[in-house]
Amino acid sequence: MNDFIQISKAQAAPPCTVVIFGASGDLARRKLIPALYNLHACGQEIAPRDYAVLGFARRAMAVEEFRESAREAAARFSRLELNHDRWREFSARLDYLAGLDQPDGFHKLKTRLEQLEAARGLPPNRIYYLSVPPEAVPECAERLAEAGLVARPGAANFTRLVVEKPIGTDLESALKIDGALRQYFDESQIFRIDHYLGKETVQNLMVLRFANSIFERMWGARNVDHVQITVAESEGVGTRAMYYDPAGALRDMVQNHMLQLLALIAMDPPVSLDADAIRDAKINVLRALRPLPPGGANALVVRARYGAGMVDGETARAYAQEQGIPAASRTETFVALKAYIDNWRWSGVPFYLRTGKRMPARGSIICVQFKDVPRILFNRERKLPPNALTIRIQPDEGFSFEVLAKQPGLDIAIRPVRMNLRYESEFSGPSPDAYERLLLDVMIGDHTLFVSSTFVEKSWEFVQSILDQWSANPEIPLYEYAAGSYGPEAAERLIAQDGRVWLNP
Ligand SMILES: NC(=O)c1ccc[n+]([C@@H]2O[C@H](COP(=O)([O-])OP(=O)(O)OC[C@H]3O[C@@H](n4cnc5c(N)ncnc54)[C@H](OP(=O)(O)O)[C@@H]3O)[C@@H](O)[C@H]2O)c1
């Protein structure tokens, strides 16, 4: 069947200028420039009719040098092969300005923007993408406002601010940073990125749930036994010790990506597809998260870090031996936890969350396990495995639904079979990268896939309650697991004591 329903949002991307703060950095090179090029190359119908990209950073660089380094980055990291003509058109839109750290840098930025807009006939619709270290973010917001570079919300031409994770290192600092941003920008002008939300499968979660009546009617405590979310990385800390060690898995993965996935899988149907309605529905999940009881960081949460082991057939050293890790480090590279959502839909249903580095393979899955078959008919011996819906976020995006079927033959032999959808084989053409979608949404002004201020606050409140118990009770174990395993024994016990097992990606 070829019929499909298209809800297009392409029509409205208006002409604008994207200013990349920190344009010489890693994120700009690996993600932002390739994403902007792909938007340009893959369809005039979706990219804005006209736009410019202005790189803004500290180091001096000629415009031609910036274009050349952008070309190298796009050639290396773009999902589309570089096309000579498309690149030439795109490259002509690239400009560069140094002086991000200079006293008059933001006034120079204003002048350059005005010149650029006049030369290209662009309206002053401006997107400031802050791809700079987190500590530089509040100052950039302040200096933009001081330089008169922030339009009023609702003005004829828009100003939008894009902020990357992490927002804060704890609840207090997150509130402080968010407060600083909101001193100069209205919430409607702020786009907080969690790139997980730009992934195809994450968005498909909503389609799966709300466009198929079969699932939504089953979605809740009456039919679901439990839900598991696993985000596994096979990589270790690599060269990112300076960033990772002060953070750890709880801050780096749970506070943002995993709680976003939890909210999407558990939210009630939003009243509409409006960004506000969807964000409200997600926040209600966090509001209903059961607060961590005293002792909960020990009983309901497991933390661990990887020891030496084997990953992908190669020896991997222990976290403590990685380059740049301080000898006294007690940072966790693994967290498993059990949470409850105390609302009518999910009352009594456990949600198990697990994330770690140096696991056997990279993979993010959500598994919704349905209740056992009653102990009658085929299940008198209580051996039938329950139905399970597994959503694969990455890699091999898709989902599978496990049901039981009779194996052909004279006996009644029952075995689980998988109804499996693989995006790659079902749909032609590669999916856009998360950053392509997110950048386009900023241009359009659609907040649906961005993190709201309240979500930042509520997610940090939950994570902070764990951090507080960890720091008040240093005797709470920091377990060790072998690199190349799915975590410590203690994580297996966390779920096994409820009579369940982890499902690995
Ligand atoms: N890289 C990733 O995959 C990734 C993923 C998720 C989130 N993020 C977030 O994205 C942001 C950028 O990350 P990145 O990896 O691109 O960082 P990066 O490679 O260190 O680049 C930082 C950029 O910001 C500029 N910069 C450095 N220190 C600055 C300061 N004190 N004040 C103003 N500008 C400064 C640098 O300019 P000069 O080189 O000209 O000095 C450089 O262009 C960070 O907030 C990071 O947490 C990155």
The ligand as an SDF file (V2000), in Angstrom:
LIG
                    3D

 48 52  0  0  0  0  0  0  0  0999 V2000
   31.0440   17.9260   20.3360 N   0  0  0  0  0  0  0  0  0  0  0  0
   29.9430   17.2530   20.5500 C   0  0  0  0  0  0  0  0  0  0  0  0
   29.6980   16.1860   19.9830 O   0  0  0  0  0  0  0  0  0  0  0  0
   28.8860   17.7890   21.4900 C   0  0  0  0  0  0  0  0  0  0  0  0
   27.7800   16.9870   21.7830 C   0  0  0  0  0  0  0  0  0  0  0  0
   26.7910   17.4880   22.6120 C   0  0  0  0  0  0  0  0  0  0  0  0
   26.9170   18.7540   23.1340 C   0  0  0  0  0  0  0  0  0  0  0  0
   28.0220   19.5130   22.8510 N   0  0  0  0  0  0  0  0  0  0  0  0
   28.0970   20.8510   23.3970 C   0  0  0  0  0  0  0  0  0  0  0  0
   28.2990   21.7690   22.3330 O   0  0  0  0  0  0  0  0  0  0  0  0
   29.1190   22.8450   22.7620 C   0  0  0  0  0  0  0  0  0  0  0  0
   30.3340   22.9450   21.8590 C   0  0  0  0  0  0  0  0  0  0  0  0
   31.0650   21.7550   21.9520 O   0  0  0  0  0  0  0  0  0  0  0  0
   32.3690   21.4580   21.1020 P   0  0  0  0  0  0  0  0  0  0  0  0
   32.6720   20.0320   21.3070 O   0  0  0  0  0  0  0  0  0  0  0  0
   32.2330   21.9730   19.7220 O   0  0  0  0  0  0  0  0  0  0  0  0
   33.4550   22.3260   21.8630 O   0  0  0  0  0  0  0  0  0  0  0  0
   34.9000   22.7520   21.3470 P   0  0  0  0  0  0  0  0  0  0  0  0
   35.3960   21.8740   20.2660 O   0  0  0  0  0  0  0  0  0  0  0  0
   35.7110   22.9350   22.5490 O   0  0  0  0  0  0  0  0  0  0  0  0
   34.6320   24.1440   20.6330 O   0  0  0  0  0  0  0  0  0  0  0  0
   34.3280   25.2350   21.3350 C   0  0  0  0  0  0  0  0  0  0  0  0
   34.2530   26.4380   20.4350 C   0  0  0  0  0  0  0  0  0  0  0  0
   33.9490   27.4990   21.2830 O   0  0  0  0  0  0  0  0  0  0  0  0
   35.0090   28.4300   21.3030 C   0  0  0  0  0  0  0  0  0  0  0  0
   35.3740   28.6500   22.7100 N   0  0  0  0  0  0  0  0  0  0  0  0
   36.1150   27.8940   23.5150 C   0  0  0  0  0  0  0  0  0  0  0  0
   36.1840   28.4040   24.7470 N   0  0  0  0  0  0  0  0  0  0  0  0
   35.4820   29.5400   24.7190 C   0  0  0  0  0  0  0  0  0  0  0  0
   35.1830   30.5350   25.6800 C   0  0  0  0  0  0  0  0  0  0  0  0
   35.6280   30.4620   26.9320 N   0  0  0  0  0  0  0  0  0  0  0  0
   34.4320   31.5670   25.3050 N   0  0  0  0  0  0  0  0  0  0  0  0
   33.9670   31.6500   24.0520 C   0  0  0  0  0  0  0  0  0  0  0  0
   34.2150   30.7320   23.1070 N   0  0  0  0  0  0  0  0  0  0  0  0
   34.9620   29.6840   23.4260 C   0  0  0  0  0  0  0  0  0  0  0  0
   36.1520   27.8690   20.5240 C   0  0  0  0  0  0  0  0  0  0  0  0
   36.6180   28.9330   19.7220 O   0  0  0  0  0  0  0  0  0  0  0  0
   38.1430   29.0770   19.2860 P   0  0  0  0  0  0  0  0  0  0  0  0
   38.5550   27.7290   18.8160 O   0  0  0  0  0  0  0  0  0  0  0  0
   38.1170   30.0960   18.2100 O   0  0  0  0  0  0  0  0  0  0  0  0
   38.8920   29.4660   20.4950 O   0  0  0  0  0  0  0  0  0  0  0  0
   35.5100   26.7810   19.6960 C   0  0  0  0  0  0  0  0  0  0  0  0
   35.1500   27.2930   18.4390 O   0  0  0  0  0  0  0  0  0  0  0  0
   29.4550   22.5480   24.2220 C   0  0  0  0  0  0  0  0  0  0  0  0
   28.5120   23.1960   25.0440 O   0  0  0  0  0  0  0  0  0  0  0  0
   29.2700   21.0640   24.3390 C   0  0  0  0  0  0  0  0  0  0  0  0
   28.9560   20.6890   25.6400 O   0  0  0  0  0  0  0  0  0  0  0  0
   29.0030   19.0500   22.0360 C   0  0  0  0  0  0  0  0  0  0  0  0
  1  2  1  0
  2  3  2  0
  2  4  1  0
  4  5  1  0
  4 48  2  0
  5  6  2  0
  6  7  1  0
  7  8  2  0
  8  9  1  0
  8 48  1  0
  9 10  1  0
  9 46  1  0
 10 11  1  0
 11 12  1  0
 11 44  1  0
 12 13  1  0
 13 14  1  0
 14 15  2  0
 14 16  1  0
 14 17  1  0
 17 18  1  0
 18 19  2  0
 18 20  1  0
 18 21  1  0
 21 22  1  0
 22 23  1  0
 23 24  1  0
 23 42  1  0
 24 25  1  0
 25 26  1  0
 25 36  1  0
 26 27  1  0
 26 35  1  0
 27 28  2  0
 28 29  1  0
 29 30  1  0
 29 35  2  0
 30 31  1  0
 30 32  2  0
 32 33  1  0
 33 34  2  0
 34 35  1  0
 36 37  1  0
 36 42  1  0
 37 38  1  0
 38 39  2  0
 38 40  1  0
 38 41  1  0
 42 43  1  0
 44 45  1  0
 44 46  1  0
 46 47  1  0
M  CHG  2   8   1  16  -1
M  END
$$$$
